[in-house]
Structures are given as C-alpha cells and as structure tokens.
Amino acid sequence: MIETLEQLRSLYAAPGERALRKQQPQLDAHCQRFIALSPFCVVASGGAGGVGGALLDASPRGGAPGFVKSPDPHTLLLPDGSGNNRLDTLSNLLEDPRIGLLFMIPGVDETLRVNGTVRLRDEPLYTDFFTAERQRPKIVIEVRVAEAYLHCSKAFMRSRLWSADAQVDRAQLPTMGQMLHDQMGLATEPESQVAMLQRYRAQLAQEQQLGDA
C-alpha cells in the first residue's frame, strides 16, 4: 500500500516541462475561447457534510455553449440552474470556497481544468449577466481563478467518448425511474423513461418561457 509521497513518486517518471509550464494563474484567450464553446462542465467541491465527516462532490452543469461567462481573465461566472434542490454544491461552497471545474466540448478530446475560490452572488450586478439565458439564476457562483490549464486528450481517446460507434444503447440500463424505484424500495409503479423525459422537457420549456418574459 502506498502511504507516502516518496513511495508514490518512485512509481512514476517526473512530469515533463510542458506539463508543468502549461499551468497558468489566469485565463488566456485560448482558455476563454474554450469556455465560450463549452456547453458542459463538472464542478468539484468539498464541505463539512457527508456521513462520517467531510466528503467531496462532483456535479454536472450544462447549458448553451458559453453558459459560463468570463468577464475578465481572473473571473468566471457560473449560473446555478434548476435542479433537485439538494444544494450539495452550494452548501459545500459555503463551508469551503475552493472549487474545481472541468470544461468539455462535444467532439473535442481535450478538456480545460480551472481551479479557484468562490463567492455566491445574488446581486443584480451578477444575475444580470444571464438575462438573455434560458433562466435567470437565483445564485451565480463567482469563481476567482487561481489555476487554469488544458488537459491532454488521452483519457477521451482511450474511452472513445465522442465516437458514434462507442455509444451505448440506453436500453442496456433500466430506466431512471426503475433504478430509483428499486433503490428507494417504492411500492408504486416506476415512472417510465418516456414520462420522465416529457416531464423534463416541460420543465425546460417553462424555464424558457420565464426567461423570455
């Protein structure tokens, strides 16, 4: 079992110069362009919650390309869209302001990693950035960028994530309703996949109507 950094390092070669030098303390034009094209990111946070002490959390966030704004090289603004109202990420960030973001672009094997610290903003100065979006957020996660670097394509090449012939037929899994039904031990009939998708589409359409109002 590996218990020290020395043990760990002994198993791997030293990182190359490019791997070290690519890390930047701010968002350059390439990073900002990547974010402007990205419709999806994963948000990593940590807090005081969780069974047995502090646990970490990774949460998917999505929207139209460029749904995360970069008003300057040191700042990102991430709108909090409607979800399940557990507020895991926001609660974590109140306890611990550190955040990690992984941006993805469909069809692009490289990713962009951004680390920093946050403040949760509800002032119009911040929510006004999203008046033209699907839904005006109640909360905007203001990220003060500390590190930004592009990540190589090897993980996506190995996984073939964007390859059409690597896509998994949804029928290979039970429906979401069936899985939740089993996990929760419910006696009622599980929601069908068709009904669930119709419900989600109706919610998204309602968000759009509210955004256009």
C-alpha positions as CSV (number, residue, x, y, z in Angstrom):
1,M,0.0,0.0,0.0
2,I,1.2,3.5,-0.9
3,E,1.3,5.7,2.2
4,T,3.9,8.4,1.4
5,L,4.6,10.8,-1.4
6,E,8.0,9.3,-1.8
7,Q,6.6,5.8,-2.4
8,L,4.1,7.3,-4.9
9,R,6.7,9.3,-6.8
10,S,9.0,6.3,-7.1
11,L,6.5,4.6,-9.4
12,Y,6.3,7.4,-11.9
13,A,8.6,9.4,-14.0
14,A,9.0,13.1,-13.3
15,P,6.4,15.3,-15.1
16,G,7.7,16.9,-18.3
17,E,8.4,20.6,-18.7
18,R,5.3,21.2,-20.8
19,A,3.0,19.5,-18.2
20,L,4.4,21.9,-15.6
21,R,4.6,25.1,-17.6
22,K,1.1,24.9,-19.1
23,Q,-0.5,25.8,-15.8
24,Q,-1.4,29.5,-15.7
25,P,-2.7,31.8,-13.0
26,Q,-5.4,33.3,-15.2
27,L,-7.5,32.6,-18.3
28,D,-5.7,33.5,-21.5
29,A,-7.5,33.9,-24.9
30,H,-7.4,30.2,-25.6
31,C,-9.0,29.3,-22.2
32,Q,-11.7,31.9,-22.6
33,R,-12.4,30.6,-26.2
34,F,-12.7,27.1,-24.8
35,I,-15.2,28.1,-22.2
36,A,-17.2,30.1,-24.7
37,L,-17.6,26.9,-26.8
38,S,-18.3,24.6,-23.8
39,P,-21.9,23.6,-23.0
40,F,-20.9,21.3,-20.1
41,C,-18.7,21.2,-17.1
42,V,-18.2,19.2,-14.0
43,V,-18.0,21.1,-10.7
44,A,-15.9,19.7,-7.8
45,S,-16.5,21.0,-4.3
46,G,-16.0,19.9,-0.7
47,G,-17.6,20.8,2.6
48,A,-18.5,19.7,6.1
49,G,-21.4,17.5,5.2
50,G,-21.5,13.8,4.5
51,V,-21.7,10.7,6.6
52,G,-18.7,10.4,8.9
53,G,-17.3,13.8,8.1
54,A,-16.3,16.0,5.1
55,L,-16.9,14.4,1.7
56,L,-16.2,15.7,-1.8
57,D,-18.8,16.2,-4.5
58,A,-18.7,16.3,-8.3
59,S,-21.8,17.8,-10.0
60,P,-22.6,18.1,-13.8
61,R,-23.6,21.5,-15.1
62,G,-24.8,22.4,-18.6
63,G,-26.4,24.9,-20.8
64,A,-26.0,26.5,-24.2
65,P,-22.3,26.9,-25.3
66,G,-20.8,29.7,-23.3
67,F,-23.3,29.4,-20.4
68,V,-20.4,30.1,-18.1
69,K,-19.2,33.7,-18.5
70,S,-15.7,35.0,-18.3
71,P,-15.9,38.8,-17.9
72,D,-12.1,39.1,-17.4
73,P,-9.1,36.7,-17.3
74,H,-9.4,36.2,-13.5
75,T,-13.1,35.6,-13.2
76,L,-15.7,33.0,-14.1
77,L,-19.5,33.4,-13.5
78,L,-21.4,30.1,-13.3
79,P,-25.2,30.3,-13.1
80,D,-26.9,27.9,-10.8
81,G,-29.7,26.3,-12.9
82,S,-32.7,24.5,-11.5
83,G,-32.1,21.0,-10.2
84,N,-33.1,18.7,-7.4
85,N,-32.8,21.4,-4.7
86,R,-30.4,19.3,-2.6
87,L,-28.0,22.2,-2.9
88,D,-25.0,19.9,-2.3
89,T,-22.6,22.1,-4.3
90,L,-23.7,25.4,-3.0
91,S,-23.7,24.2,0.6
92,N,-20.2,22.8,0.2
93,L,-19.0,26.1,-1.2
94,L,-20.4,28.0,1.8
95,E,-18.3,25.7,4.0
96,D,-15.2,25.6,1.8
97,P,-14.8,28.1,-1.1
98,R,-12.4,26.0,-3.1
99,I,-13.7,24.8,-6.4
100,G,-12.5,22.7,-9.4
101,L,-14.0,22.9,-12.9
102,L,-13.6,20.6,-15.8
103,F,-14.9,22.0,-19.1
104,M,-15.8,19.8,-22.1
105,I,-16.7,20.5,-25.7
106,P,-18.6,17.8,-27.7
107,G,-16.3,16.3,-30.3
108,V,-13.1,17.7,-28.7
109,D,-10.9,15.3,-26.8
110,E,-9.0,18.0,-24.9
111,T,-10.5,19.4,-21.7
112,L,-9.9,22.6,-19.7
113,R,-9.3,22.5,-15.9
114,V,-9.8,25.6,-13.8
115,N,-9.3,25.8,-10.0
116,G,-10.0,28.7,-7.8
117,T,-12.1,30.1,-4.9
118,V,-15.7,31.3,-5.0
119,R,-18.3,33.6,-3.6
120,L,-22.1,33.0,-4.0
121,R,-23.6,36.1,-5.5
122,D,-27.3,37.0,-5.7
123,E,-26.9,40.7,-6.6
124,P,-28.4,42.0,-9.8
125,L,-24.8,43.0,-10.9
126,Y,-24.2,39.3,-11.3
127,T,-27.6,37.8,-12.2
128,D,-27.9,40.5,-14.9
129,F,-25.2,38.7,-16.9
130,F,-27.7,36.0,-17.6
131,T,-30.8,38.0,-18.6
132,A,-30.7,36.6,-22.1
133,E,-30.3,33.0,-21.0
134,R,-32.9,30.3,-20.6
135,Q,-33.5,31.1,-16.9
136,R,-32.3,34.0,-14.7
137,P,-30.4,32.3,-11.9
138,K,-31.1,32.9,-8.2
139,I,-27.4,32.4,-7.5
140,V,-24.3,33.0,-9.5
141,I,-21.1,31.2,-8.5
142,E,-18.3,33.8,-8.9
143,V,-15.0,32.0,-9.4
144,R,-11.7,33.7,-8.7
145,V,-9.4,31.8,-11.0
146,A,-6.1,30.6,-9.4
147,E,-5.1,27.9,-11.9
148,A,-6.1,27.1,-15.5
149,Y,-4.6,24.5,-17.8
150,L,-5.6,22.5,-20.8
151,H,-5.7,18.7,-20.3
152,C,-4.4,16.3,-22.9
153,S,-6.7,14.1,-25.0
154,K,-5.6,10.6,-23.9
155,A,-8.5,9.9,-21.5
156,F,-11.0,10.7,-24.2
157,M,-9.0,8.8,-26.8
158,R,-9.0,5.7,-24.5
159,S,-12.7,6.0,-23.7
160,R,-13.7,7.0,-27.3
161,L,-16.4,9.1,-25.6
162,W,-17.4,11.0,-28.7
163,S,-17.2,8.1,-31.2
164,A,-20.6,7.2,-32.6
165,D,-19.8,3.5,-32.7
166,A,-18.9,3.6,-29.0
167,Q,-22.3,5.0,-27.9
168,V,-24.2,2.7,-25.5
169,D,-27.8,1.8,-26.3
170,R,-30.0,3.3,-23.4
171,A,-31.9,0.1,-23.3
172,Q,-28.9,-1.7,-21.8
173,L,-29.8,0.1,-18.5
174,P,-33.1,0.0,-16.6
175,T,-35.0,3.3,-16.8
176,M,-34.0,6.0,-14.3
177,G,-37.5,5.6,-12.8
178,Q,-36.9,1.8,-12.3
179,M,-33.5,2.3,-10.8
180,L,-34.7,4.9,-8.3
181,H,-37.8,2.7,-7.6
182,D,-35.5,-0.2,-6.7
183,Q,-33.1,1.9,-4.7
184,M,-35.8,3.6,-2.6
185,G,-37.9,0.4,-2.2
186,L,-41.1,2.1,-3.5
187,A,-44.3,0.1,-3.9
188,T,-45.8,2.4,-6.6
189,E,-45.3,1.9,-10.3
190,P,-42.0,3.4,-11.5
191,E,-42.1,6.4,-13.9
192,S,-41.4,5.3,-17.5
193,Q,-38.5,6.8,-19.4
194,V,-40.9,8.4,-21.8
195,A,-42.8,10.1,-19.0
196,M,-39.6,11.3,-17.3
197,L,-38.3,12.8,-20.5
198,Q,-41.7,14.5,-21.1
199,R,-41.6,16.0,-17.6
200,Y,-38.0,17.2,-18.0
201,R,-38.9,18.8,-21.4
202,A,-41.9,20.6,-19.9
203,Q,-39.7,21.9,-17.0
204,L,-37.1,23.2,-19.5
205,A,-39.8,24.8,-21.7
206,Q,-41.2,26.5,-18.6
207,E,-37.7,27.8,-17.8
208,Q,-37.5,29.2,-21.3
209,Q,-40.9,30.9,-21.0
210,L,-39.9,32.5,-17.8
211,G,-36.6,33.6,-19.3
212,D,-38.4,35.2,-22.3
213,A,-40.9,37.0,-20.1
